[in-house]
Amino acid sequence: MSPRRFRPPALYTKSPFLRSILDGMPESVKIIDPQYRLVYANQTSQKNLKINLNDLRGRSCHEAFYGYKEKCFFCGMQKVFANGESSVGYFTMDVNGVNRDFEVSVFPLGCEGKKADYAVEIVRDVTPVSKGKGLPQNAGQISSRDKNFEVVFDNMAQWAGDDRAVLVQGEKGTGKKSFARALHQRSVRSERPFRVFHCADNSEGECCDGLFGPDGAWEKAKGGTLYLDGICRMGKKSQLLLAKKIAKPADWQSPRVVAATIRDIADLVETGIINPELYNQFASRVLRLPALRDRKQDLPFLAQHFIETYKVITGSPAEKLGSAAMCQLMTYHWPGNIRELENQVERACLLATGSQIESFDLPINPPSAEKEKLDDLLNTTEKAYLVDALTKSEGRLIATAKQAGLTQKTLQRKMKKYGLKADDFKHLSDGYSAISN
């Protein structure tokens, strides 16, 4: 097919000035058709790939630039072509052995109603900014801007290029399966199957037939990734057989194994629940996912994401969190982690009658009227006030103390009393204003 068929007419009809602007941009700029084929790439894009425009036209964007057979996990073009919506996403990619962070902006070009003729993609290296944690990092369904989550993205970027087994530990609802799926999407096995096997669903944990039988999960995940949920529930015989399977040299006939447990792996080995022989296969690839209470910078943004999701599903008028609801989110312990947050926001969307979700729409751990004491009520109010002040000041103690009419020493004492840390409130002002205004 002639490359000319992939040229947007407006770009090539007497527009040397526009072309010179695009070619002079330091960002990578691409124009893509609804089949995700490249119709234009500026000089920066061509230099990055060391391929000229004629050789790029007509090729799949995700394959030419990112090496994926399927569309990229961070791709926002589906919204562009489906609804004419712009989107911005972030991802981390290994560039010459160094992890770099990129911002991907996508917007429609040549819209007629809601139908976009083309999508424009602009990719910008934001590593210097993101290292200051002003921007979220994304991988598949995982998104975070909290410093406690940095190690998750760093390990994912490093481990995506090999086939070694990975063990993920974390509380219920922390996103262990989402991590495994994101790791699979970033690996060379991304076009092969991703299968989930629940070890706890098998009688006494002896899951040899269901896992290794002729039509078992191992065979179904051939060449892809096998996610073993609840590996601590696996029986001794199955553990030894799994250890032998993983110990064999990696090949395309075997899946890559990502196992998960809610319990500490060191304790499991010490108590004899996990065979040391099996643990040795995971020893160099063990990752602990932080609980939601340990990544509080993410709370406002995760909540807003769930609001936008469930207002469509439920038909709710809710658009954002009110300031009282925001304080409630930031002071709650979240034993159920992200899963609990999603359930609470879904319920709040159903209960909300206005554009803001209020505190009474989020009945999180409501105090008992019979047992509630005046001191408890005063402590709750004081803690909520400090959370509000710290959020607005992005954790700056001098500004917070001034607003609260306290000395800095008194403020620090009260923060210690309520378990509040200044670092948890950095970079929250933009999200807070979007939620509370």
C-alpha positions as a Python dict, from the first residue, in 0.01 Angstrom:
ca = {
    (1, 'M'): (0, 0, 0),
    (2, 'S'): (135, 343, -88),
    (3, 'P'): (262, 553, 206),
    (4, 'R'): (66, 846, 65),
    (5, 'R'): (-255, 681, 184),
    (6, 'F'): (-140, 741, 540),
    (7, 'R'): (-86, 1116, 505),
    (8, 'P'): (-332, 1354, 670),
    (9, 'P'): (-415, 1597, 386),
    (10, 'A'): (-404, 1913, 603),
    (11, 'L'): (-48, 1838, 713),
    (12, 'Y'): (100, 1816, 364),
    (13, 'T'): (-93, 2074, 162),
    (14, 'K'): (117, 2390, 156),
    (15, 'S'): (207, 2383, 525),
    (16, 'P'): (589, 2405, 547),
    (17, 'F'): (559, 2639, 847),
    (18, 'L'): (358, 2383, 1044),
    (19, 'R'): (598, 2105, 947),
    (20, 'S'): (896, 2313, 1056),
    (21, 'I'): (733, 2374, 1397),
    (22, 'L'): (660, 2002, 1449),
    (23, 'D'): (1005, 1895, 1332),
    (24, 'G'): (1169, 2150, 1563),
    (25, 'M'): (991, 2025, 1876),
    (26, 'P'): (1209, 1834, 2127),
    (27, 'E'): (912, 1609, 2210),
    (28, 'S'): (823, 1305, 2003),
    (29, 'V'): (510, 1393, 1798),
    (30, 'K'): (314, 1134, 1603),
    (31, 'I'): (-14, 1131, 1410),
    (32, 'I'): (-199, 799, 1408),
    (33, 'D'): (-507, 675, 1225),
    (34, 'P'): (-798, 477, 1383),
    (35, 'Q'): (-617, 149, 1305),
    (36, 'Y'): (-322, 272, 1519),
    (37, 'R'): (-104, 312, 1207),
    (38, 'L'): (153, 590, 1184),
    (39, 'V'): (79, 860, 930),
    (40, 'Y'): (337, 1111, 1054),
    (41, 'A'): (632, 1125, 1294),
    (42, 'N'): (838, 1438, 1352),
    (43, 'Q'): (1218, 1461, 1334),
    (44, 'T'): (1260, 1383, 1706),
    (45, 'S'): (1062, 1060, 1665),
    (46, 'Q'): (1265, 961, 1360),
    (47, 'K'): (1596, 1032, 1538),
    (48, 'N'): (1492, 828, 1842),
    (49, 'L'): (1426, 524, 1625),
    (50, 'K'): (1687, 603, 1358),
    (51, 'I'): (1421, 533, 1095),
    (52, 'N'): (1300, 783, 832),
    (53, 'L'): (938, 883, 783),
    (54, 'N'): (880, 681, 466),
    (55, 'D'): (976, 361, 649),
    (56, 'L'): (757, 448, 948),
    (57, 'R'): (432, 528, 766),
    (58, 'G'): (176, 252, 783),
    (59, 'R'): (343, 67, 1071),
    (60, 'S'): (166, 10, 1403),
    (61, 'C'): (261, 280, 1650),
    (62, 'H'): (287, 42, 1947),
    (63, 'E'): (510, -198, 1755),
    (64, 'A'): (737, 59, 1590),
    (65, 'F'): (802, 274, 1898),
    (66, 'Y'): (747, 48, 2199),
    (67, 'G'): (792, -307, 2072),
    (68, 'Y'): (444, -429, 2170),
    (69, 'K'): (240, -656, 1947),
    (70, 'E'): (-80, -532, 2110),
    (71, 'K'): (-158, -168, 2195),
    (72, 'C'): (44, -22, 2483),
    (73, 'F'): (-86, -62, 2839),
    (74, 'F'): (-65, 318, 2886),
    (75, 'C'): (-235, 400, 2556),
    (76, 'G'): (-520, 654, 2568),
    (77, 'M'): (-610, 650, 2198),
    (78, 'Q'): (-915, 434, 2248),
    (79, 'K'): (-1087, 730, 2417),
    (80, 'V'): (-981, 957, 2132),
    (81, 'F'): (-1131, 741, 1859),
    (82, 'A'): (-1435, 628, 2060),
    (83, 'N'): (-1543, 960, 2213),
    (84, 'G'): (-1314, 1230, 2080),
    (85, 'E'): (-1164, 1270, 2433),
    (86, 'S'): (-812, 1387, 2510),
    (87, 'S'): (-607, 1207, 2775),
    (88, 'V'): (-274, 1227, 2954),
    (89, 'G'): (-85, 926, 3093),
    (90, 'Y'): (253, 845, 3242),
    (91, 'F'): (480, 543, 3214),
    (92, 'T'): (835, 431, 3291),
    (93, 'M'): (1058, 274, 3027),
    (94, 'D'): (1414, 146, 3019),
    (95, 'V'): (1626, 366, 2789),
    (96, 'N'): (1984, 247, 2741),
    (97, 'G'): (1979, 73, 3078),
    (98, 'V'): (1830, 373, 3268),
    (99, 'N'): (1466, 404, 3379),
    (100, 'R'): (1309, 719, 3230),
    (101, 'D'): (962, 860, 3304),
    (102, 'F'): (746, 986, 3017),
    (103, 'E'): (424, 1185, 2981),
    (104, 'V'): (200, 1080, 2690),
    (105, 'S'): (-61, 1332, 2572),
    (106, 'V'): (-319, 1219, 2317),
    (107, 'F'): (-584, 1436, 2151),
    (108, 'P'): (-813, 1414, 1845),
    (109, 'L'): (-742, 1572, 1508),
    (110, 'G'): (-1006, 1637, 1243),
    (111, 'C'): (-1314, 1560, 1453),
    (112, 'E'): (-1658, 1550, 1296),
    (113, 'G'): (-1898, 1533, 1587),
    (114, 'K'): (-1748, 1270, 1819),
    (115, 'K'): (-1554, 1085, 1553),
    (116, 'A'): (-1182, 1155, 1527),
    (117, 'D'): (-1010, 1111, 1192),
    (118, 'Y'): (-667, 1098, 1354),
    (119, 'A'): (-503, 1104, 1696),
    (120, 'V'): (-202, 1318, 1783),
    (121, 'E'): (39, 1172, 2039),
    (122, 'I'): (305, 1385, 2212),
    (123, 'V'): (561, 1204, 2428),
    (124, 'R'): (767, 1413, 2671),
    (125, 'D'): (1049, 1299, 2899),
    (126, 'V'): (948, 1415, 3249),
    (127, 'T'): (1212, 1227, 3448),
    (128, 'P'): (1348, 1540, 3625),
    (129, 'V'): (995, 1639, 3732),
    (130, 'S'): (874, 1293, 3830),
    (131, 'K'): (1178, 1228, 4046),
    (132, 'G'): (1043, 1512, 4258),
    (133, 'K'): (717, 1315, 4278),
    (134, 'G'): (504, 1590, 4130),
    (135, 'L'): (353, 1347, 3875),
    (136, 'P'): (195, 1005, 3912),
    (137, 'Q'): (362, 694, 3774),
    (138, 'N'): (146, 444, 3588),
    (139, 'A'): (171, 79, 3488),
    (140, 'G'): (-141, -95, 3367),
    (141, 'Q'): (-407, -47, 3635),
    (142, 'I'): (-147, 63, 3892),
    (143, 'S'): (-100, 436, 3951),
    (144, 'S'): (86, 615, 4229),
    (145, 'R'): (272, 932, 4317),
    (146, 'D'): (362, 828, 4671),
    (147, 'K'): (733, 786, 4745),
    (148, 'N'): (662, 455, 4925),
    (149, 'F'): (552, 310, 4592),
    (150, 'E'): (870, 401, 4400),
    (151, 'V'): (1027, 60, 4456),
    (152, 'V'): (728, -110, 4291),
    (153, 'F'): (775, 75, 3960),
    (154, 'D'): (1154, 43, 3975),
    (155, 'N'): (1135, -333, 4026),
    (156, 'M'): (871, -371, 3757),
    (157, 'A'): (1094, -192, 3505),
    (158, 'Q'): (1392, -410, 3599),
    (159, 'W'): (1208, -742, 3612),
    (160, 'A'): (1002, -703, 3296),
    (161, 'G'): (1297, -802, 3078),
    (162, 'D'): (1364, -1147, 3227),
    (163, 'D'): (1174, -1469, 3300),
    (164, 'R'): (1266, -1527, 3665),
    (165, 'A'): (990, -1611, 3913),
    (166, 'V'): (851, -1326, 4126),
    (167, 'L'): (690, -1336, 4470),
    (168, 'V'): (458, -1052, 4573),
    (169, 'Q'): (347, -1014, 4933),
    (170, 'G'): (95, -767, 5066),
    (171, 'E'): (-230, -732, 5256),
    (172, 'K'): (-565, -811, 5097),
    (173, 'G'): (-668, -548, 4847),
    (174, 'T'): (-322, -397, 4787),
    (175, 'G'): (-320, -486, 4417),
    (176, 'K'): (-104, -800, 4395),
    (177, 'K'): (-287, -935, 4090),
    (178, 'S'): (-282, -592, 3924),
    (179, 'F'): (95, -583, 3971),
    (180, 'A'): (132, -930, 3818),
    (181, 'R'): (-82, -832, 3518),
    (182, 'A'): (111, -507, 3467),
    (183, 'L'): (441, -697, 3483),
    (184, 'H'): (306, -938, 3222),
    (185, 'Q'): (196, -651, 2995),
    (186, 'R'): (544, -498, 3006),
    (187, 'S'): (727, -826, 2939),
    (188, 'V'): (815, -994, 2609),
    (189, 'R'): (539, -1245, 2693),
    (190, 'S'): (266, -978, 2674),
    (191, 'E'): (95, -1132, 2371),
    (192, 'R'): (78, -1472, 2537),
    (193, 'P'): (-184, -1581, 2799),
    (194, 'F'): (-211, -1444, 3154),
    (195, 'R'): (-370, -1709, 3377),
    (196, 'V'): (-474, -1698, 3744),
    (197, 'F'): (-467, -2007, 3967),
    (198, 'H'): (-615, -1994, 4320),
    (199, 'C'): (-418, -2234, 4540),
    (200, 'A'): (-673, -2206, 4824),
    (201, 'D'): (-951, -2348, 4605),
    (202, 'N'): (-782, -2689, 4591),
    (203, 'S'): (-844, -2955, 4853),
    (204, 'E'): (-575, -2943, 5123),
    (205, 'G'): (-358, -2739, 4887),
    (206, 'E'): (-255, -3041, 4680),
    (207, 'C'): (-324, -2887, 4343),
    (208, 'C'): (-101, -3103, 4124),
    (209, 'D'): (-377, -3203, 3881),
    (210, 'G'): (-535, -2860, 3853),
    (211, 'L'): (-197, -2693, 3818),
    (212, 'F'): (20, -2944, 3633),
    (213, 'G'): (-236, -3180, 3475),
    (214, 'P'): (-282, -3218, 3096),
    (215, 'D'): (-535, -2935, 3088),
    (216, 'G'): (-410, -2754, 3398),
    (217, 'A'): (-318, -2393, 3457),
    (218, 'W'): (50, -2454, 3374),
    (219, 'E'): (-42, -2576, 3028),
    (220, 'K'): (-300, -2299, 2971),
    (221, 'A'): (-43, -2031, 3059),
    (222, 'K'): (212, -2177, 2819),
    (223, 'G'): (450, -1908, 2700),
    (224, 'G'): (277, -1643, 2911),
    (225, 'T'): (248, -1562, 3282),
    (226, 'L'): (95, -1780, 3555),
    (227, 'Y'): (-27, -1595, 3865),
    (228, 'L'): (-46, -1820, 4173),
    (229, 'D'): (-275, -1660, 4430),
    (230, 'G'): (-229, -1771, 4792),
    (231, 'I'): (88, -1976, 4750),
    (232, 'C'): (99, -2021, 5130),
    (233, 'R'): (-204, -2254, 5091),
    (234, 'M'): (-15, -2487, 4858),
    (235, 'G'): (59, -2838, 4987),
    (236, 'K'): (408, -2983, 5037),
    (237, 'K'): (396, -3212, 4734),
    (238, 'S'): (280, -2931, 4506),
    (239, 'Q'): (549, -2698, 4643),
    (240, 'L'): (828, -2941, 4559),
    (241, 'L'): (692, -3003, 4211),
    (242, 'L'): (658, -2627, 4150),
    (243, 'A'): (1015, -2567, 4271),
    (244, 'K'): (1145, -2826, 4023),
    (245, 'K'): (944, -2671, 3740),
    (246, 'I'): (1072, -2320, 3810),
    (247, 'A'): (1432, -2441, 3851),
    (248, 'K'): (1441, -2564, 3491),
    (249, 'P'): (1596, -2324, 3234),
    (250, 'A'): (1335, -2077, 3108),
    (251, 'D'): (1184, -2148, 2768),
    (252, 'W'): (872, -2061, 2572),
    (253, 'Q'): (712, -2392, 2666),
    (254, 'S'): (685, -2286, 3031),
    (255, 'P'): (506, -1985, 3181),
    (256, 'R'): (672, -1723, 3396),
    (257, 'V'): (549, -1762, 3755),
    (258, 'V'): (431, -1471, 3970),
    (259, 'A'): (319, -1593, 4314),
    (260, 'A'): (137, -1396, 4583),
    (261, 'T'): (81, -1422, 4956),
    (262, 'I'): (-74, -1200, 5223),
    (263, 'R'): (169, -1330, 5488),
    (264, 'D'): (536, -1244, 5537),
    (265, 'I'): (744, -1491, 5336),
    (266, 'A'): (1022, -1508, 5600),
    (267, 'D'): (769, -1617, 5864),
    (268, 'L'): (623, -1876, 5626),
    (269, 'V'): (964, -2032, 5569),
    (270, 'E'): (1057, -2020, 5938),
    (271, 'T'): (733, -2193, 6044),
    (272, 'G'): (769, -2458, 5774),
    (273, 'I'): (462, -2353, 5574),
    (274, 'I'): (674, -2272, 5269),
    (275, 'N'): (946, -2518, 5168),
    (276, 'P'): (1291, -2348, 5160),
    (277, 'E'): (1353, -2516, 4824),
    (278, 'L'): (1055, -2331, 4678),
    (279, 'Y'): (1146, -2003, 4847),
    (280, 'N'): (1495, -2018, 4693),
    (281, 'Q'): (1337, -1996, 4348),
    (282, 'F'): (1183, -1658, 4443),
    (283, 'A'): (1454, -1526, 4677),
    (284, 'S'): (1597, -1266, 4436),
    (285, 'R'): (1255, -1139, 4324),
    (286, 'V'): (1050, -1069, 4640),
    (287, 'L'): (842, -751, 4653),
    (288, 'R'): (623, -612, 4931),
    (289, 'L'): (333, -395, 4816),
    (290, 'P'): (269, -114, 5065),
    (291, 'A'): (-71, -88, 5232),
    (292, 'L'): (-296, 204, 5138),
    (293, 'R'): (-244, 366, 5481),
    (294, 'D'): (130, 382, 5396),
    (295, 'R'): (73, 566, 5065),
    (296, 'K'): (-166, 841, 5168),
    (297, 'Q'): (-59, 1076, 4889),
    (298, 'D'): (-250, 845, 4656),
    (299, 'L'): (-581, 856, 4846),
    (300, 'P'): (-733, 1170, 4683),
    (301, 'F'): (-642, 1060, 4332),
    (302, 'L'): (-756, 700, 4371),
    (303, 'A'): (-1083, 824, 4522),
    (304, 'Q'): (-1136, 1066, 4234),
    (305, 'H'): (-1066, 787, 3984),
    (306, 'F'): (-1333, 567, 4146),
    (307, 'I'): (-1579, 859, 4156),
    (308, 'E'): (-1537, 912, 3781),
    (309, 'T'): (-1584, 538, 3723),
    (310, 'Y'): (-1894, 485, 3938),
    (311, 'K'): (-2074, 807, 3857),
    (312, 'V'): (-2108, 666, 3505),
    (313, 'I'): (-2208, 316, 3620),
    (314, 'T'): (-2454, 432, 3888),
    (315, 'G'): (-2578, 754, 3726),
    (316, 'S'): (-2470, 945, 4036),
    (317, 'P'): (-2458, 1328, 4034),
    (318, 'A'): (-2134, 1313, 4238),
    (319, 'E'): (-1836, 1482, 4074),
    (320, 'K'): (-1584, 1518, 4357),
    (321, 'L'): (-1513, 1486, 4729),
    (322, 'G'): (-1613, 1752, 4976),
    (323, 'S'): (-1347, 1874, 5221),
    (324, 'A'): (-1501, 1686, 5517),
    (325, 'A'): (-1506, 1362, 5316),
    (326, 'M'): (-1147, 1426, 5213),
    (327, 'C'): (-1043, 1453, 5581),
    (328, 'Q'): (-1233, 1133, 5654),
    (329, 'L'): (-1041, 947, 5384),
    (330, 'M'): (-704, 1075, 5504),
    (331, 'T'): (-760, 981, 5870),
    (332, 'Y'): (-909, 633, 5820),
    (333, 'H'): (-686, 324, 5862),
    (334, 'W'): (-808, 137, 5548),
    (335, 'P'): (-768, -226, 5661),
    (336, 'G'): (-921, -341, 5331),
    (337, 'N'): (-685, -121, 5126),
    (338, 'I'): (-772, -21, 4767),
    (339, 'R'): (-1052, -275, 4743),
    (340, 'E'): (-1222, -122, 5047),
    (341, 'L'): (-1170, 232, 4910),
    (342, 'E'): (-1335, 133, 4582),
    (343, 'N'): (-1632, -24, 4762),
    (344, 'Q'): (-1678, 281, 4987),
    (345, 'V'): (-1664, 524, 4694),
    (346, 'E'): (-1912, 313, 4497),
    (347, 'R'): (-2149, 320, 4794),
    (348, 'A'): (-2098, 695, 4837),
    (349, 'C'): (-2184, 753, 4470),
    (350, 'L'): (-2512, 569, 4525),
    (351, 'L'): (-2592, 772, 4837),
    (352, 'A'): (-2481, 1115, 4712),
    (353, 'T'): (-2759, 1357, 4618),
    (354, 'G'): (-2540, 1648, 4505),
    (355, 'S'): (-2227, 1716, 4307),
    (356, 'Q'): (-2007, 1665, 4615),
    (357, 'I'): (-1965, 1352, 4823),
    (358, 'E'): (-2006, 1456, 5186),
    (359, 'S'): (-1880, 1285, 5502),
    (360, 'F'): (-2220, 1130, 5575),
    (361, 'D'): (-2208, 963, 5232),
    (362, 'L'): (-1894, 780, 5350),
    (363, 'P'): (-1998, 590, 5666),
    (364, 'I'): (-1640, 479, 5738),
    (365, 'N'): (-1601, 329, 6085),
    (366, 'P'): (-1886, 535, 6237),
    (367, 'P'): (-1848, 589, 6616),
    (368, 'S'): (-2098, 429, 6848),
    (369, 'A'): (-2331, 688, 6999),
    (370, 'E'): (-2342, 496, 7330),
    (371, 'K'): (-1964, 466, 7369),
    (372, 'E'): (-1859, 796, 7217),
    (373, 'K'): (-1693, 1031, 7463),
    (374, 'L'): (-1639, 1405, 7443),
    (375, 'D'): (-1260, 1360, 7432),
    (376, 'D'): (-1294, 1122, 7137),
    (377, 'L'): (-1510, 1372, 6950),
    (378, 'L'): (-1264, 1656, 7019),
    (379, 'N'): (-969, 1443, 6906),
    (380, 'T'): (-1148, 1348, 6585),
    (381, 'T'): (-1231, 1712, 6511),
    (382, 'E'): (-877, 1831, 6588),
    (383, 'K'): (-724, 1557, 6372),
    (384, 'A'): (-956, 1639, 6079),
    (385, 'Y'): (-864, 2008, 6109),
    (386, 'L'): (-490, 1930, 6102),
    (387, 'V'): (-535, 1703, 5799),
    (388, 'D'): (-718, 1984, 5617),
    (389, 'A'): (-445, 2239, 5707),
    (390, 'L'): (-159, 2005, 5613),
    (391, 'T'): (-324, 1922, 5281),
    (392, 'K'): (-365, 2288, 5186),
    (393, 'S'): (-3, 2368, 5279),
    (394, 'E'): (137, 2052, 5113),
    (395, 'G'): (287, 1943, 5444),
    (396, 'R'): (480, 2266, 5510),
    (397, 'L'): (498, 2288, 5888),
    (398, 'I'): (558, 2663, 5920),
    (399, 'A'): (255, 2747, 5703),
    (400, 'T'): (39, 2488, 5883),
    (401, 'A'): (139, 2613, 6229),
    (402, 'K'): (61, 2970, 6127),
    (403, 'Q'): (-283, 2875, 5995),
    (404, 'A'): (-363, 2669, 6308),
    (405, 'G'): (-233, 2935, 6548),
    (406, 'L'): (16, 2693, 6700),
    (407, 'T'): (390, 2691, 6756),
    (408, 'Q'): (579, 2456, 6530),
    (409, 'K'): (678, 2243, 6829),
    (410, 'T'): (314, 2208, 6940),
    (411, 'L'): (209, 2122, 6585),
    (412, 'Q'): (472, 1848, 6563),
    (413, 'R'): (358, 1707, 6897),
    (414, 'K'): (-4, 1692, 6783),
    (415, 'M'): (96, 1538, 6450),
    (416, 'K'): (287, 1267, 6637),
    (417, 'K'): (-18, 1208, 6858),
    (418, 'Y'): (-243, 1148, 6555),
    (419, 'G'): (14, 961, 6345),
    (420, 'L'): (35, 1235, 6079),
    (421, 'K'): (350, 1279, 5868),
    (422, 'A'): (433, 1589, 5666),
    (423, 'D'): (562, 1380, 5372),
    (424, 'D'): (217, 1225, 5328),
    (425, 'F'): (77, 1565, 5227),
    (426, 'K'): (335, 1678, 4974),
    (427, 'H'): (208, 1749, 4619),
    (428, 'L'): (-157, 1722, 4728),
    (429, 'S'): (-263, 2084, 4671),
    (430, 'D'): (-355, 2038, 4304),
    (431, 'G'): (-561, 1730, 4376),
    (432, 'Y'): (-717, 1892, 4680),
    (433, 'S'): (-825, 2203, 4495),
    (434, 'A'): (-973, 1993, 4219),
    (435, 'I'): (-1169, 1794, 4476),
    (436, 'S'): (-1276, 2062, 4721),
    (437, 'N'): (-1346, 2360, 4493),
}
